[in-house]
Amino acid sequence: MKTYSPGKFRPLSWLSLLLRGIAYVLRHWLVILIAVLVISPVGPHLLVWYTYKDYGAYKDMNDCVYLGGRGLVKRHDGDNCPVIVIIDRRIER
């Protein structure tokens, strides 16, 4: 009887490696999602504070400050400051 040698071809070894890789990604999906949101220049930002001028019944929003994966972002969009907004950090205003 021959002894086992690691140089032999093992059928479907690539499939087992692929399935182990998929299991690893599924097990750590939350960490991977957080890393992608921090690294990506495009992502969701949450409204932290804003300033406005009051003209009686009308409020004119001056500046909106958002907190996202890359820190605080100051934007001026006119009359509205949505609570959650997707900001592309590659385009500086």
mmCIF file of the C-alpha atoms, coordinates in Angstrom:
data_MODEL
# 
_entry.id   MODEL 
# 
loop_
_atom_site.group_PDB 
_atom_site.id 
_atom_site.type_symbol 
_atom_site.label_atom_id 
_atom_site.label_alt_id 
_atom_site.label_comp_id 
_atom_site.label_asym_id 
_atom_site.label_entity_id 
_atom_site.label_seq_id 
_atom_site.pdbx_PDB_ins_code 
_atom_site.Cartn_x 
_atom_site.Cartn_y 
_atom_site.Cartn_z 
_atom_site.occupancy 
_atom_site.B_iso_or_equiv 
_atom_site.pdbx_formal_charge 
_atom_site.auth_seq_id 
_atom_site.auth_comp_id 
_atom_site.auth_asym_id 
_atom_site.auth_atom_id 
_atom_site.pdbx_PDB_model_num 
ATOM 1  C CA . MET A 1 1  ? 0.000   0.000  0.000  1.00 0.00 ? 1  MET A CA 1 
ATOM 2  C CA . LYS A 1 2  ? 1.237   3.500  -0.868 1.00 0.00 ? 2  LYS A CA 1 
ATOM 3  C CA . THR A 1 3  ? 1.601   6.195  1.757  1.00 0.00 ? 3  THR A CA 1 
ATOM 4  C CA . TYR A 1 4  ? -0.057  9.598  1.409  1.00 0.00 ? 4  TYR A CA 1 
ATOM 5  C CA . SER A 1 5  ? 2.012   12.300 -0.232 1.00 0.00 ? 5  SER A CA 1 
ATOM 6  C CA . PRO A 1 6  ? 0.847   15.927 -0.266 1.00 0.00 ? 6  PRO A CA 1 
ATOM 7  C CA . GLY A 1 7  ? 1.855   16.342 -3.898 1.00 0.00 ? 7  GLY A CA 1 
ATOM 8  C CA . LYS A 1 8  ? -1.123  14.313 -5.101 1.00 0.00 ? 8  LYS A CA 1 
ATOM 9  C CA . PHE A 1 9  ? -4.010  15.999 -6.857 1.00 0.00 ? 9  PHE A CA 1 
ATOM 10 C CA . ARG A 1 10 ? -7.010  16.341 -4.593 1.00 0.00 ? 10 ARG A CA 1 
ATOM 11 C CA . PRO A 1 11 ? -10.254 16.722 -6.518 1.00 0.00 ? 11 PRO A CA 1 
ATOM 12 C CA . LEU A 1 12 ? -12.528 19.594 -5.473 1.00 0.00 ? 12 LEU A CA 1 
ATOM 13 C CA . SER A 1 13 ? -9.915  21.198 -3.192 1.00 0.00 ? 13 SER A CA 1 
ATOM 14 C CA . TRP A 1 14 ? -10.611 24.560 -4.854 1.00 0.00 ? 14 TRP A CA 1 
ATOM 15 C CA . LEU A 1 15 ? -14.291 24.159 -3.979 1.00 0.00 ? 15 LEU A CA 1 
ATOM 16 C CA . SER A 1 16 ? -13.517 23.589 -0.311 1.00 0.00 ? 16 SER A CA 1 
ATOM 17 C CA . LEU A 1 17 ? -11.302 26.697 -0.273 1.00 0.00 ? 17 LEU A CA 1 
ATOM 18 C CA . LEU A 1 18 ? -14.051 28.741 -1.903 1.00 0.00 ? 18 LEU A CA 1 
ATOM 19 C CA . LEU A 1 19 ? -16.684 27.538 0.578  1.00 0.00 ? 19 LEU A CA 1 
ATOM 20 C CA . ARG A 1 20 ? -14.377 28.277 3.529  1.00 0.00 ? 20 ARG A CA 1 
ATOM 21 C CA . GLY A 1 21 ? -13.784 31.784 2.173  1.00 0.00 ? 21 GLY A CA 1 
ATOM 22 C CA . ILE A 1 22 ? -17.515 32.414 1.796  1.00 0.00 ? 22 ILE A CA 1 
ATOM 23 C CA . ALA A 1 23 ? -18.119 31.148 5.352  1.00 0.00 ? 23 ALA A CA 1 
ATOM 24 C CA . TYR A 1 24 ? -15.424 33.520 6.653  1.00 0.00 ? 24 TYR A CA 1 
ATOM 25 C CA . VAL A 1 25 ? -16.971 36.518 4.880  1.00 0.00 ? 25 VAL A CA 1 
ATOM 26 C CA . LEU A 1 26 ? -20.465 35.654 6.128  1.00 0.00 ? 26 LEU A CA 1 
ATOM 27 C CA . ARG A 1 27 ? -19.181 35.230 9.670  1.00 0.00 ? 27 ARG A CA 1 
ATOM 28 C CA . HIS A 1 28 ? -17.485 38.672 9.650  1.00 0.00 ? 28 HIS A CA 1 
ATOM 29 C CA . TRP A 1 29 ? -19.965 40.646 7.513  1.00 0.00 ? 29 TRP A CA 1 
ATOM 30 C CA . LEU A 1 30 ? -20.512 43.439 10.047 1.00 0.00 ? 30 LEU A CA 1 
ATOM 31 C CA . VAL A 1 31 ? -16.796 44.229 10.423 1.00 0.00 ? 31 VAL A CA 1 
ATOM 32 C CA . ILE A 1 32 ? -16.369 44.198 6.639  1.00 0.00 ? 32 ILE A CA 1 
ATOM 33 C CA . LEU A 1 33 ? -19.370 46.525 6.199  1.00 0.00 ? 33 LEU A CA 1 
ATOM 34 C CA . ILE A 1 34 ? -17.997 49.018 8.742  1.00 0.00 ? 34 ILE A CA 1 
ATOM 35 C CA . ALA A 1 35 ? -14.573 48.942 7.064  1.00 0.00 ? 35 ALA A CA 1 
ATOM 36 C CA . VAL A 1 36 ? -16.118 49.612 3.648  1.00 0.00 ? 36 VAL A CA 1 
ATOM 37 C CA . LEU A 1 37 ? -18.151 52.556 4.994  1.00 0.00 ? 37 LEU A CA 1 
ATOM 38 C CA . VAL A 1 38 ? -15.051 54.092 6.604  1.00 0.00 ? 38 VAL A CA 1 
ATOM 39 C CA . ILE A 1 39 ? -12.811 53.607 3.562  1.00 0.00 ? 39 ILE A CA 1 
ATOM 40 C CA . SER A 1 40 ? -15.339 54.645 0.923  1.00 0.00 ? 40 SER A CA 1 
ATOM 41 C CA . PRO A 1 41 ? -15.511 58.369 0.062  1.00 0.00 ? 41 PRO A CA 1 
ATOM 42 C CA . VAL A 1 42 ? -19.244 58.019 -0.621 1.00 0.00 ? 42 VAL A CA 1 
ATOM 43 C CA . GLY A 1 43 ? -21.405 57.217 2.369  1.00 0.00 ? 43 GLY A CA 1 
ATOM 44 C CA . PRO A 1 44 ? -24.221 58.145 4.712  1.00 0.00 ? 44 PRO A CA 1 
ATOM 45 C CA . HIS A 1 45 ? -23.840 61.134 7.022  1.00 0.00 ? 45 HIS A CA 1 
ATOM 46 C CA . LEU A 1 46 ? -26.014 62.126 9.989  1.00 0.00 ? 46 LEU A CA 1 
ATOM 47 C CA . LEU A 1 47 ? -27.056 65.727 10.728 1.00 0.00 ? 47 LEU A CA 1 
ATOM 48 C CA . VAL A 1 48 ? -25.328 66.946 13.897 1.00 0.00 ? 48 VAL A CA 1 
ATOM 49 C CA . TRP A 1 49 ? -26.324 70.626 13.990 1.00 0.00 ? 49 TRP A CA 1 
ATOM 50 C CA . TYR A 1 50 ? -27.425 73.474 11.775 1.00 0.00 ? 50 TYR A CA 1 
ATOM 51 C CA . THR A 1 51 ? -27.808 77.240 11.885 1.00 0.00 ? 51 THR A CA 1 
ATOM 52 C CA . TYR A 1 52 ? -30.677 79.300 10.525 1.00 0.00 ? 52 TYR A CA 1 
ATOM 53 C CA . LYS A 1 53 ? -32.116 82.791 10.368 1.00 0.00 ? 53 LYS A CA 1 
ATOM 54 C CA . ASP A 1 54 ? -35.722 83.264 11.364 1.00 0.00 ? 54 ASP A CA 1 
ATOM 55 C CA . TYR A 1 55 ? -37.869 85.468 9.125  1.00 0.00 ? 55 TYR A CA 1 
ATOM 56 C CA . GLY A 1 56 ? -41.157 85.215 10.987 1.00 0.00 ? 56 GLY A CA 1 
ATOM 57 C CA . ALA A 1 57 ? -42.827 82.006 9.769  1.00 0.00 ? 57 ALA A CA 1 
ATOM 58 C CA . TYR A 1 58 ? -39.956 81.200 7.407  1.00 0.00 ? 58 TYR A CA 1 
ATOM 59 C CA . LYS A 1 59 ? -36.570 79.729 8.414  1.00 0.00 ? 59 LYS A CA 1 
ATOM 60 C CA . ASP A 1 60 ? -33.561 80.127 6.134  1.00 0.00 ? 60 ASP A CA 1 
ATOM 61 C CA . MET A 1 61 ? -31.011 77.366 6.774  1.00 0.00 ? 61 MET A CA 1 
ATOM 62 C CA . ASN A 1 62 ? -27.463 78.737 6.649  1.00 0.00 ? 62 ASN A CA 1 
ATOM 63 C CA . ASP A 1 63 ? -25.107 75.817 7.311  1.00 0.00 ? 63 ASP A CA 1 
ATOM 64 C CA . CYS A 1 64 ? -25.576 72.108 7.944  1.00 0.00 ? 64 CYS A CA 1 
ATOM 65 C CA . VAL A 1 65 ? -22.909 70.033 9.729  1.00 0.00 ? 65 VAL A CA 1 
ATOM 66 C CA . TYR A 1 66 ? -22.925 66.269 9.161  1.00 0.00 ? 66 TYR A CA 1 
ATOM 67 C CA . LEU A 1 67 ? -21.032 63.463 10.865 1.00 0.00 ? 67 LEU A CA 1 
ATOM 68 C CA . GLY A 1 68 ? -19.868 60.547 8.724  1.00 0.00 ? 68 GLY A CA 1 
ATOM 69 C CA . GLY A 1 69 ? -17.140 57.981 8.339  1.00 0.00 ? 69 GLY A CA 1 
ATOM 70 C CA . ARG A 1 70 ? -14.484 60.584 7.565  1.00 0.00 ? 70 ARG A CA 1 
ATOM 71 C CA . GLY A 1 71 ? -15.471 63.124 10.228 1.00 0.00 ? 71 GLY A CA 1 
ATOM 72 C CA . LEU A 1 72 ? -17.503 66.317 10.216 1.00 0.00 ? 72 LEU A CA 1 
ATOM 73 C CA . VAL A 1 73 ? -18.631 67.815 6.905  1.00 0.00 ? 73 VAL A CA 1 
ATOM 74 C CA . LYS A 1 74 ? -20.040 71.347 6.591  1.00 0.00 ? 74 LYS A CA 1 
ATOM 75 C CA . ARG A 1 75 ? -22.491 71.911 3.734  1.00 0.00 ? 75 ARG A CA 1 
ATOM 76 C CA . HIS A 1 76 ? -24.759 74.690 2.555  1.00 0.00 ? 76 HIS A CA 1 
ATOM 77 C CA . ASP A 1 77 ? -27.650 73.342 0.504  1.00 0.00 ? 77 ASP A CA 1 
ATOM 78 C CA . GLY A 1 78 ? -29.979 76.301 0.676  1.00 0.00 ? 78 GLY A CA 1 
ATOM 79 C CA . ASP A 1 79 ? -33.224 75.923 2.571  1.00 0.00 ? 79 ASP A CA 1 
ATOM 80 C CA . ASN A 1 80 ? -33.140 72.298 3.691  1.00 0.00 ? 80 ASN A CA 1 
ATOM 81 C CA . CYS A 1 81 ? -30.972 70.128 5.940  1.00 0.00 ? 81 CYS A CA 1 
ATOM 82 C CA . PRO A 1 82 ? -32.050 66.474 5.690  1.00 0.00 ? 82 PRO A CA 1 
ATOM 83 C CA . VAL A 1 83 ? -31.346 64.312 8.747  1.00 0.00 ? 83 VAL A CA 1 
ATOM 84 C CA . ILE A 1 84 ? -29.514 61.593 6.770  1.00 0.00 ? 84 ILE A CA 1 
ATOM 85 C CA . VAL A 1 85 ? -27.789 62.354 3.486  1.00 0.00 ? 85 VAL A CA 1 
ATOM 86 C CA . ILE A 1 86 ? -25.390 60.490 1.176  1.00 0.00 ? 86 ILE A CA 1 
ATOM 87 C CA . ILE A 1 87 ? -22.318 62.688 0.661  1.00 0.00 ? 87 ILE A CA 1 
ATOM 88 C CA . ASP A 1 88 ? -19.618 62.161 -1.948 1.00 0.00 ? 88 ASP A CA 1 
ATOM 89 C CA . ARG A 1 89 ? -16.388 63.405 -0.347 1.00 0.00 ? 89 ARG A CA 1 
ATOM 90 C CA . ARG A 1 90 ? -14.558 63.363 -3.689 1.00 0.00 ? 90 ARG A CA 1 
ATOM 91 C CA . ILE A 1 91 ? -16.571 66.424 -4.799 1.00 0.00 ? 91 ILE A CA 1 
ATOM 92 C CA . GLU A 1 92 ? -15.620 69.346 -2.594 1.00 0.00 ? 92 GLU A CA 1 
ATOM 93 C CA . ARG A 1 93 ? -18.044 72.258 -2.589 1.00 0.00 ? 93 ARG A CA 1 
# 
